[in-house]
Amino acid sequence: MSTHGSAAFAMGARLLWQDARVQSPALLRLVKAMIAAAVTLCLVQPTSAQQHSNAFAVRYTGTLKKINDSGEIRIGYRENSPPFAFLDAERKPLGYSLDLCEIVVEEIAAELGKDIRVVRRPVTPENRFDLVTSGEVDLECGSTTNNLERRKSMAFSPTMFVTGTKLLVRRGSGILNFRDLAGKTVVLTRGTVHETAIPKLAQRQNIPIKFVFGSDHGESFQLLAAGKAEAFANDDVQLYGMVAEKKAAADFRVVGDFLTYADYALMFRKDDPEFAEIVERAFHKLAGSREIVAIYERWFLKPLPSGVRLNMPMSPHLEELFRVQGLPSD
């Protein structure tokens, strides 16, 4: 019975009560029972309506439930991967990947219908996978390659950048390509695809190369700058970004053909379809509104915090991937 119906029932019962006072005791008892029933209905209905409302409340699982319950999302970022994720002069994290993550966070907040506190945590190439898997990080916003092997244990956003491995060498070194590294030392960053891919490539091509390793890209660059390696093998965009941020173009240059190819993406926990749908939705909105183009141009065409420009227009390959995500054709 509705609230209005209960009220009408109670009003009728009161009229009968007045009439029963001049009638028989049996009728009086009947009216008392009717009034009690009406009062009970009026009291019970709000609780019943609340239960009905709760039955249709959205029940989240996985990462969305974690974020909804805690009111916070944990973002992982790299400290030495310009222009994707790095620290400015005040040690504030910023970059292309973090701008994209910000849009994903806004989409999550809209889905949950509440403000979300963002907790940022630095990650390294070595620990980023464990931190995401353990729940210490919900969304990794760096320069992580999405490949078949990693998809066995992790999940990824749509592609946000396409790149490949080249060599950073000191100017005047005489190194122009991979074969020029015979008998020389190359530095690689631990936890990256290059750590295993480049030694395998050297073995296949029978090129004798000694490898040393840095814990992150910053340390790898320092090993090169200190003369402990003749080349630093890494994705070309990160090499260009590092040279630009350190204003080191007078001393170092990127050389050679692509040794590998890679698609970069944001990374999160596997087997979480609700969260994956939110991430994909955010990317489709970014592409559909062309906001992703503005974010790209901010980091690859306009001056970086150092004042240097990368001058890397969007490649036809990446533009086509964004069109698949919804980017309108010009």
SETOR-387600 format. One record per residue (C-alpha): x, z, y; residue in three letters. Coordinates in pm, whole numbers, padded with zeros to 5 digits, always signed. Layout:
# residues N
XZYALA;...
This chain:
# residues 330
+00000+00000+00000MET;+00126-00084+00351SER;+00179+00176+00623THR;-00126+00044+00808HIS;-00332+00061+00490GLY;-00226+00419+00426SER;-00321+00517+00779ALA;-00662+00355+00747ALA;-00715+00529+00413PHE;-00630+00864+00568ALA;-00869+00805+00860MET;-01152+00727+00622GLY;-01077+01038+00423ALA;-01101+01252+00737ARG;-01449+01113+00810LEU;-01555+01194+00456LEU;-01411+01545+00503TRP;-01633+01602+00802GLN;-01936+01480+00607ASP;-01841+01681+00297ALA;-01847+02005+00489ARG;-02225+01976+00491VAL;-02246+01842+00134GLN;-02165+01988-00211SER;-01842+02171-00312PRO;-01767+01891-00565ALA;-01760+01629-00291LEU;-01536+01856-00086LEU;-01281+01873-00371ARG;-01286+01490-00403LEU;-01215+01444-00035VAL;-00925+01691-00050LYS;-00771+01485-00333ALA;-00811+01161-00136MET;-00639+01310+00170ILE;-00349+01438-00041ALA;-00304+01091-00194ALA;-00300+00928+00147ALA;-00039+01169+00280VAL;+00179+01111-00025THR;+00165+00733+00020LEU;+00265+00763+00384CYS;+00564+00980+00294LEU;+00683+00781-00004VAL;+00660+00433+00146GLN;+00967+00449+00378PRO;+01184+00548+00082THR;+01037+00269-00126SER;+01098+00015+00153ALA;+01459+00133+00182GLN;+01508+00085-00190GLN;+01358-00264-00160HIS;+01601-00345+00125SER;+01899-00214-00073ASN;+01804-00434-00365ALA;+01875-00740-00148PHE;+02197-00607+00015ALA;+02508-00825-00047VAL;+02731-00676-00315ARG;+03092-00783-00269TYR;+03365-00777-00532THR;+03742-00810-00537GLY;+03926-00840-00207THR;+03610-00865+00006LEU;+03484-00536-00138LYS;+03824-00378-00071LYS;+03818-00497+00291ILE;+03452-00403+00341ASN;+03504-00051+00205ASP;+03828+00019+00393SER;+03749-00171+00713GLY;+04097-00326+00710GLU;+04284-00630+00582ILE;+04654-00624+00500ARG;+04847-00927+00619ILE;+05194-01009+00487GLY;+05429-01199+00715TYR;+05786-01329+00701ARG;+06041-01224+00961GLU;+06277-01524+00940ASN;+06071-01837+00877SER;+06020-02006+01215PRO;+05791-02163+01317PRO;+05561-02033+01039PHE;+05621-01659+01066ALA;+05900-01482+01253PHE;+05971-01210+01510LEU;+05992-01270+01883ASP;+06234-01094+02118ALA;+06013-00784+02111GLU;+05997-00797+01730ARG;+05633-00896+01734LYS;+05532-01120+01439PRO;+05403-01463+01536LEU;+05395-01822+01417GLY;+05187-02108+01282TYR;+05087-01931+00960SER;+04984-01615+01144LEU;+04762-01819+01378ASP;+04589-01968+01073LEU;+04554-01623+00915CYS;+04390-01499+01234GLU;+04115-01758+01190ILE;+04066-01652+00827VAL;+04032-01288+00939VAL;+03765-01392+01190GLU;+03574-01568+00911GLU;+03596-01256+00693ILE;+03468-01039+00978ALA;+03176-01278+01032ALA;+03092-01269+00661GLU;+03099-00889+00647LEU;+02926-00850+00984GLY;+03178-00595+01110LYS;+03508-00564+01293ASP;+03817-00553+01071ILE;+04142-00374+01147ARG;+04448-00589+01073VAL;+04746-00413+00916VAL;+05062-00628+00918ARG;+05344-00579+00670ARG;+05672-00771+00649PRO;+05744-00942+00318VAL;+06049-01117+00176THR;+06075-01423-00049PRO;+06147-01185-00338GLU;+05876-00918-00297ASN;+05583-01122-00157ARG;+05433-01199-00498PHE;+05443-00839-00622ASP;+05297-00707-00294LEU;+05000-00945-00313VAL;+04938-00879-00681THR;+04952-00499-00636SER;+04707-00502-00345GLY;+04960-00391-00084GLU;+04902-00729+00085VAL;+04568-00913+00082ASP;+04676-01239+00247LEU;+05035-01362+00269GLU;+05096-01567+00583CYS;+05442-01715+00564GLY;+05593-02035+00429SER;+05503-02017+00062THR;+05505-02324-00161THR;+05195-02388-00369ASN;+05301-02534-00704ASN;+05176-02543-01061LEU;+05393-02258-01186GLU;+05280-02023-00908ARG;+04913-02112-00952ARG;+04930-01953-01296LYS;+04945-01610-01132SER;+04848-01656-00764MET;+04581-01831-00555ALA;+04635-02048-00248PHE;+04454-02179+00056SER;+04423-02551+00127PRO;+04757-02707+00226THR;+04874-02621+00576MET;+05207-02810+00581PHE;+05406-03065+00379VAL;+05785-03049+00370THR;+06090-03093+00147GLY;+06443-02965+00089THR;+06737-03088+00298LYS;+07077-02946+00391LEU;+07191-02755+00698LEU;+07562-02805+00759VAL;+07815-02740+01033ARG;+07879-03038+01259ARG;+08203-03212+01170GLY;+08190-03091+00809SER;+08174-03445+00671GLY;+07876-03353+00453ILE;+07603-03616+00474LEU;+07425-03592+00140ASN;+07390-03391-00180PHE;+07683-03558-00359ARG;+07916-03458-00077ASP;+07870-03096-00196LEU;+08091-03146-00504ALA;+08339-02858-00522GLY;+08170-02677-00231LYS;+07954-02366-00189THR;+07582-02381-00109VAL;+07370-02085-00003VAL;+07011-02048-00127LEU;+06748-01783-00050THR;+06636-01564-00340ARG;+06270-01577-00437GLY;+06226-01937-00317THR;+06171-02251-00522VAL;+06518-02364-00414HIS;+06681-02075-00601GLU;+06616-02253-00932THR;+06537-02613-00830ALA;+06865-02694-00652ILE;+07101-02563-00927PRO;+06897-02764-01182LYS;+06930-03073-00964LEU;+07307-03024-00939ALA;+07328-02986-01315GLN;+07123-03301-01379ARG;+07339-03502-01140GLN;+07660-03344-01277ASN;+07772-03220-00934ILE;+07997-02910-00950PRO;+07856-02675-00685ILE;+07902-02301-00641LYS;+07590-02115-00531PHE;+07559-01793-00333VAL;+07233-01623-00235PHE;+07079-01455+00067GLY;+06792-01206+00053SER;+06601-01399+00320ASP;+06653-01709+00534HIS;+06818-01507+00810GLY;+07086-01377+00574GLU;+07133-01724+00421SER;+07196-01870+00766PHE;+07446-01593+00842GLN;+07638-01676+00524LEU;+07660-02037+00643LEU;+07757-01938+00997ALA;+08026-01700+00866ALA;+08188-01980+00662GLY;+08094-01831+00324LYS;+07905-02149+00239ALA;+07938-02513+00347GLU;+07563-02585+00334ALA;+07228-02407+00336PHE;+06963-02583+00123ALA;+06609-02513+00242ASN;+06293-02694+00352ASP;+06378-02914+00647ASP;+06111-02772+00879VAL;+06250-02421+00836GLN;+06604-02543+00897LEU;+06494-02717+01218TYR;+06301-02405+01319GLY;+06597-02177+01257MET;+06837-02398+01453VAL;+06588-02412+01739ALA;+06525-02036+01749GLU;+06898-01959+01737LYS;+06978-02239+01984LYS;+07243-02356+01739ALA;+07195-02734+01757ALA;+07542-02777+01908ALA;+07701-02634+01594ASP;+07468-02727+01306PHE;+07265-03027+01191ARG;+07016-03112+00915VAL;+07131-03392+00684VAL;+07050-03582+00365GLY;+06746-03721+00189ASP;+06468-03498+00061PHE;+06581-03321-00256LEU;+06237-03173-00333THR;+05886-03185-00183TYR;+05656-02889-00117ALA;+05307-02806+00005ASP;+05281-02480+00202TYR;+04971-02260+00183ALA;+04851-01906+00247LEU;+04865-01694-00069MET;+04625-01434-00211PHE;+04520-01280-00541ARG;+04409-01501-00828LYS;+04063-01491-00991ASP;+03882-01386-00673ASP;+03630-01667-00607PRO;+03448-01483-00325GLU;+03764-01443-00120PHE;+03883-01794-00204ALA;+03552-01935-00074GLU;+03596-01752+00259ILE;+03952-01884+00300VAL;+03845-02239+00221GLU;+03548-02211+00456ARG;+03779-02104+00739ALA;+04007-02405+00680PHE;+03714-02647+00676HIS;+03591-02506+01007LYS;+03943-02533+01152LEU;+03968-02895+01050ALA;+03613-02987+01146GLY;+03653-02849+01498SER;+04005-02999+01533ARG;+04135-02649+01617GLU;+04393-02690+01343ILE;+04545-02978+01545VAL;+04579-02756+01852ALA;+04745-02482+01645ILE;+04982-02736+01488TYR;+05083-02878+01825GLU;+05147-02529+01963ARG;+05420-02466+01706TRP;+05561-02810+01627PHE;+05539-03001+01956LEU;+05533-02742+02235LYS;+05825-02511+02323PRO;+05892-02220+02088LEU;+05960-01873+02236PRO;+06326-01975+02258SER;+06224-02262+02487GLY;+06332-02527+02234VAL;+06091-02787+02094ARG;+06088-02896+01730LEU;+05926-03229+01826ASN;+05774-03274+01480MET;+05451-03478+01507PRO;+05203-03429+01226MET;+05300-03649+00931SER;+05051-03909+00800PRO;+05048-03718+00469HIS;+04949-03389+00633LEU;+04696-03558+00860GLU;+04529-03713+00554GLU;+04516-03371+00384LEU;+04347-03227+00692PHE;+04098-03515+00686ARG;+04008-03416+00330VAL;+03941-03067+00469GLN;+03711-03213+00737GLY;+03928-03337+01023LEU;+03737-03613+01206PRO;+03903-03954+01229SER;+04012-04061+01576ASP;
